């Protein structure tokens, strides 16, 4: 029996876990129920469990044989502050919070891999199952690293995956080298002088200055980033004032910046600072920029990317593996783990239904679970071959 079919034997159990997680979503760094469920499942399968890593993170450790190497397999736990629009028996029971990115599915796939490896033990070495909190821009990976993740649980390689809506079930894709952009969040506070809406001459209008800053920021990428590089700067929120007849004292511009290289991100930050301060000064106002780098660029190890692709091809055939997926402008804080330990991050098909990521109509496709669990488990088996175990018995 192949590994995918083996995992399908307990598909009903895995679906129940995933749908329970979907019904009880928790925001980043507050995944208390989720972490407890994960820990209880791992303990039930005889896996050593470490709770509270980086706050609400969980690490399971499974040892077998005398192999000297350790592989880390990582999944994310947190949900998003989105009100679910699906009419499902297991729709979110938490107002304003839902699993709109499939982390419920990722957690379930890693649990499926853990159960399989605990049952079969076709490896020699150590597997660390890393269940990370707070991926959605709240610093969960860094929290685990600050808590000594790789000092306490040393890994020779670390792997992770993400579902991709639109990619057929049973297909995989990976990008060797730079795969996802680094990401920053920013707030620009424009301060002027408030006044009555009927007496604008008595004001220094921060809303007017903010609008001109937003327009001018569009030149940052177009006229500063070299054409052969890639960058994105998006203003996603402008807030100012509370009344129809009051020119406010201040206004705030917020958004995100993305780039594949740290040097490009530094350039974007410097140009934003120059434009915001200069344009505001032209209106007699001031501007303060708070630019926060939330995600590092995600860079896959080329050799381990090929290893992932070979493993996927072994499971589903070469025709179902894209070895050169184009890089994506989205961000992922698994990147911080890859800065510390070589590894790779791949995507797995979630099928045509279920909606796009970060959408109130999104729903992880349970048909993908055996394929995700199988690739994670097989990566561990191939990296920790039983030859070392067999030689000692």
C-alpha positions in Angstrom: 0.0 0.0 0.0 1.4 3.4 -0.9 1.7 6.2 1.6 -1.3 8.2 0.3 -3.6 5.2 0.5 -2.3 4.4 4.0 -3.2 7.9 5.2 -6.6 7.7 3.5 -7.5 4.8 5.9 -8.0 7.4 8.6 -9.2 10.2 6.4 -12.5 10.3 8.4 -10.5 11.0 11.6 -8.5 13.7 9.9 -11.5 15.4 8.4 -13.1 15.5 11.8 -10.0 17.2 13.2 -9.8 19.7 10.4 -13.5 20.6 10.6 -13.3 21.0 14.4 -10.4 23.4 14.0 -12.4 25.3 11.3 -15.3 25.7 13.7 -13.1 27.0 16.5 -10.6 29.4 14.9 -8.2 31.4 17.0 -6.1 34.4 16.2 -2.3 34.4 16.2 -0.5 33.9 19.5 -3.8 33.0 21.2 -4.3 29.5 19.8 -4.8 27.9 23.2 -7.6 25.4 22.2 -5.8 24.6 18.9 -2.5 23.9 20.6 -4.1 21.7 23.2 -5.9 19.7 20.6 -2.6 19.2 18.7 -0.7 18.2 21.8 -3.4 15.7 22.9 -3.4 14.0 19.5 0.4 13.8 19.4 0.5 12.3 22.9 -2.2 9.8 22.0 0.1 8.5 19.2 3.1 8.1 21.5 4.9 11.2 20.4 6.9 13.3 22.9 5.2 16.7 23.2 6.6 20.1 24.2 4.0 22.8 24.8 4.3 26.6 25.0 7.2 27.0 22.6 7.1 30.6 21.6 3.8 31.1 23.5 1.3 28.8 22.0 3.5 26.7 19.8 3.8 23.0 20.1 6.7 20.7 19.1 6.3 17.0 18.8 9.5 14.8 18.8 9.5 11.3 17.4 12.7 9.2 17.6 13.3 5.9 15.9 16.5 3.9 15.3 20.0 5.2 15.5 20.1 7.6 12.6 22.0 10.8 13.5 19.9 13.3 11.6 16.8 15.3 12.4 14.2 16.7 10.1 11.7 19.4 11.0 8.2 19.6 9.5 6.3 22.8 10.2 2.6 23.8 10.0 0.8 27.0 11.1 -2.0 27.2 13.6 -3.7 30.7 13.4 -6.8 32.0 11.8 -7.7 35.5 10.4 -9.9 38.4 11.6 -12.5 37.7 8.9 -16.2 37.0 9.4 -17.0 33.8 7.6 -19.6 33.9 4.8 -19.9 30.1 4.3 -23.0 28.1 5.2 -21.3 25.0 6.5 -22.1 22.6 9.4 -18.7 23.4 10.8 -18.6 27.2 10.0 -16.8 29.4 12.5 -18.4 29.7 15.9 -16.2 32.7 16.7 -17.6 36.0 15.6 -15.3 37.8 13.2 -12.7 35.1 13.1 -12.2 32.3 10.5 -9.7 30.0 8.9 -9.6 31.8 5.7 -6.0 30.7 4.7 -6.2 27.0 5.3 -4.1 26.8 8.4 -6.7 24.4 9.8 -5.8 22.1 6.8 -2.0 22.6 7.3 -2.3 21.6 11.0 -4.3 18.6 10.0 -1.9 17.5 7.3 1.0 17.6 9.7 -1.0 15.7 12.3 -1.7 13.1 9.6 2.0 12.8 8.8 2.8 12.5 12.5 0.3 9.7 12.9 1.6 7.8 9.9 5.2 8.1 11.0 4.4 7.0 14.5 2.5 4.0 13.2 5.0 2.9 10.5 8.4 4.1 11.8 10.0 3.6 8.4 12.8 6.0 9.3 15.9 6.1 11.4 16.6 9.4 13.2 14.4 12.2 14.7 11.4 14.0 13.3 10.3 17.3 14.9 6.7 18.3 14.2 6.7 22.1 14.6 3.2 23.6 15.0 3.8 27.4 14.8 1.5 30.0 16.1 1.0 33.5 14.8 1.9 33.2 11.1 -0.4 36.0 9.9 1.9 38.9 10.5 2.2 38.7 14.3 5.6 37.2 14.7 5.0 33.6 15.5 8.1 32.2 13.8 10.3 34.7 15.5 8.6 34.0 18.8 9.5 30.3 18.5 13.1 31.1 17.4 13.5 33.5 20.3 12.3 30.7 22.6 15.2 28.6 21.3 13.4 26.4 18.7 16.4 25.2 16.9 18.7 25.1 20.0 16.2 23.0 21.9 15.2 20.9 18.8 18.1 21.0 16.4 17.1 20.2 12.8 19.3 19.5 9.8 16.5 20.5 7.4 13.1 22.0 7.8 10.1 21.7 5.4 6.7 23.3 5.1 3.8 23.6 2.7 0.8 25.7 1.8 -2.4 24.9 0.0 -3.0 26.7 -3.3 -6.6 27.3 -4.5 -6.9 26.6 -8.2 -4.1 24.1 -8.4 -5.7 20.6 -8.9 -5.9 18.1 -6.0 -2.9 15.8 -6.2 -0.5 18.4 -7.7 2.5 20.1 -6.1 4.6 23.1 -7.1 7.9 24.6 -5.8 10.1 27.6 -6.5 13.9 27.0 -6.2 15.6 30.0 -4.7 13.7 33.2 -3.9 10.1 32.0 -3.6 8.1 34.6 -1.7 8.7 38.3 -1.0 9.7 39.9 2.2 6.9 42.0 3.6 6.6 45.2 5.7 3.6 47.0 7.2 3.7 50.8 7.5 1.8 53.7 9.1 2.3 57.3 8.2 0.9 59.8 10.7 0.3 63.2 9.1 -0.2 66.0 11.7 -1.6 69.4 10.8 -3.9 71.8 12.6 -7.6 71.1 13.1 -10.3 73.7 12.4 -14.0 74.1 11.6 -14.9 72.7 8.2 -16.3 76.0 7.2 -13.0 77.8 8.0 -10.3 75.9 6.2 -8.0 78.9 6.1 -7.5 78.4 9.8 -6.3 74.8 9.4 -3.3 72.9 8.1 -5.4 70.1 6.5 -3.8 66.7 7.2 -6.3 64.9 5.0 -5.3 67.0 2.0 -1.7 66.4 2.7 -2.3 62.6 3.2 -4.1 62.3 -0.1 -1.1 63.9 -1.9 1.3 61.6 -0.1 -0.7 58.6 -1.2 -0.6 59.7 -4.8 3.1 60.5 -4.7 4.0 57.1 -3.1 3.0 55.5 -6.4 6.3 56.8 -7.8 8.4 54.8 -5.3 8.3 51.6 -7.3 7.9 53.1 -10.8 10.8 55.6 -10.4 13.1 54.2 -7.8 13.2 50.4 -8.0 15.3 49.1 -10.9 13.1 47.6 -13.6 14.8 44.2 -13.3 13.9 44.0 -9.6 10.5 43.5 -8.1 8.7 45.6 -5.5 5.1 46.4 -4.4 3.9 49.3 -2.3 0.2 49.3 -1.6 -1.7 51.8 0.5 -4.6 49.9 2.0 -6.1 52.3 4.5 -6.5 56.1 5.0 -8.1 57.3 8.2 -8.8 60.9 9.2 -11.5 62.7 11.1 -14.7 61.9 13.0 -17.2 64.5 11.9 -18.5 66.0 8.6 -17.8 69.6 9.7 -14.4 69.2 11.4 -11.0 69.3 9.7 -9.0 66.9 11.9 -5.7 67.4 13.6 -4.2 64.3 12.0 -4.7 61.6 9.5 -3.1 58.1 9.1 -2.0 56.3 6.0 -1.4 52.5 6.3 -0.3 49.7 4.0 2.2 47.1 3.0 5.4 46.9 1.0 6.9 43.8 -0.6 10.3 42.9 -2.1 12.4 39.9 -2.8 15.6 41.6 -1.6 16.5 43.3 1.6 18.2 46.1 -0.3 15.1 46.8 -2.3 13.0 47.0 0.9 15.5 49.4 2.3 15.2 51.6 -0.8 11.4 51.6 -0.5 11.5 52.6 3.1 14.0 55.4 2.5 11.9 56.8 -0.4 8.7 56.6 1.5 10.3 58.6 4.3 11.5 61.3 1.9 8.2 61.6 0.1 6.0 61.6 3.3 8.1 64.2 5.1 8.6 66.4 1.9 5.0 66.4 0.8 3.7 67.0 4.3 6.1 69.9 4.7 4.8 71.4 1.5 1.4 71.8 3.1 2.8 73.0 6.4 2.2 69.7 8.1 4.5 67.0 9.4 4.7 63.3 8.7 6.1 60.4 10.9 6.7 57.1 9.2 6.5 53.8 11.1 7.9 51.1 8.8 7.9 47.6 10.3 9.5 44.6 8.5 7.2 41.7 9.3 8.4 39.0 6.9 11.9 38.2 5.5 12.1 37.0 1.9 11.5 33.3 1.7 14.4 31.6 -0.1 14.2 27.9 -0.8 17.5 25.9 -0.8 17.8 24.9 -4.5 19.0 21.3 -3.7 16.3 20.8 -1.2 13.7 22.2 -3.6 14.8 19.5 -6.1 14.5 17.0 -3.3 11.0 18.1 -2.6 10.0 17.9 -6.2 11.6 14.4 -6.6 9.6 13.3 -3.5 6.4 14.6 -4.9 7.1 13.0 -8.3 7.6 9.7 -6.5 4.1 10.0 -5.0 2.1 11.4 -7.9 4.2 11.2 -11.0 6.3 13.9 -12.7 3.4 15.3 -14.7 1.8 16.5 -11.5 4.8 18.4 -10.2 5.8 21.9 -11.2 9.5 22.3 -10.4 9.7 25.9 -11.4 6.7 27.8 -10.0 7.1 31.6 -10.5 7.9 33.5 -7.3 5.0 35.0 -5.4 4.6 38.5 -3.9 2.8 37.1 -0.9 4.8 36.7 2.3 5.3 33.9 4.8 7.1 34.0 8.1 8.5 30.4 7.7 11.1 32.5 5.9 12.7 33.3 9.3 13.2 29.6 10.0 14.8 29.1 6.6 17.3 31.9 7.5 18.4 29.6 10.3 18.1 26.1 8.9 18.2 25.0 5.2 14.9 23.8 3.9 12.1 24.4 1.4 8.5 25.4 1.2 6.1 24.0 -1.4 2.5 24.4 -2.4 -0.1 21.7 -2.8 -3.3 21.8 -4.8 -6.5 22.7 -3.1 -8.7 22.3 -6.2 -11.0 24.7 -8.0 -13.6 25.1 -5.2 -13.4 26.7 -1.8 -12.6 30.3 -2.8 -9.4 32.3 -2.7 -7.1 32.8 0.3 -8.1 35.5 2.8 -11.6 35.5 1.5 -14.8 35.1 3.7 -15.9 32.3 1.3 -12.7 30.3 1.5 -12.8 26.7 2.8 -9.9 24.2 2.8 -10.5 21.2 0.6 -10.3 18.0 2.7 -9.5 16.0 -0.4 -6.0 17.6 -0.2 -5.3 16.3 3.3 -3.8 12.8 2.3 -1.6 14.4 -0.3 -0.2 17.0 2.2 0.3 14.5 5.0 2.0 12.1 2.5 4.5 14.5 1.1 5.5 15.7 4.6 5.9 12.1 5.9 7.8 10.9 2.8 10.2 13.9 3.0 11.1 12.7 6.5 11.4 9.0 5.4 13.7 9.9 2.5 15.9 12.2 4.6 16.1 9.6 7.4 16.5 6.3 5.5 16.2 3.1 7.4 19.6 1.9 6.2 21.1 3.1 9.5 18.4 1.3 11.4 18.7 -1.9 9.5 22.5 -2.0 9.8 22.1 -2.0 13.6 19.6 -4.8 13.9 
